[in-house]
């Protein structure tokens, strides 16, 4: 059976909304404005890239999907601690939908979102996104397999001196 999947690496840290809270429920208006601008720029860049790069014979998919989002961090300091995986997921899913990978959010049957700090494996902040079209009755790919695929793709890109999107 042919594997129906797509993956990409995004340099930097996936921006997310609602990261600008300062203690309790106070929101820093300037941080909120900057946050929204970063999310908008990210969505445009990723959706544009995906629209050009996706395999047109597979996408947009009408079937159920498995989506894995892994954010690699080079430090467990500020950025790692304040990033909520659910907010990162929303940003990425919006960009994938706008890029034409699927018709509706309800098609995402399984969603894995993880953040990892590991300087020995990945030497820069980056996001890895994996999408698989699920066949009837098919289940998800395990997290360890996805992490290994991300590391392999990153190393291949470094060897080939290819820049992520």
C-alpha angles and dihedrals in degrees: 000000000000115000112238105203145126131196139179141179121227118198118230130011122324106245118228139189124245094032091116098080115128112202117323112347103329113123124207103225095205093049090047092053092048090046092053091049091051092049092050093050091047093050092049093049096045096041090048092050093046092047089056099037106039118107101258092206090063106031143101085042123209093193136080117289140209112210125189122188118186122181113199116203128193092208137032091217128102103328095046095047097047098046115102112204093215091058092047089051093054091052093049096043091052091052093047091050092048089049091058103250092131140001102233139015089237088073090071100095097168126027125186119187122177140164120209134186113203122140093180094064107030119028098195140042109268143150125228121201125192125184125185127183106226121221119220108290094007118135134211130287113250122256095241091055091052093048090051091049090051092051092047092049091048092050092047091052092049091050091049092043089235118157119225115239 
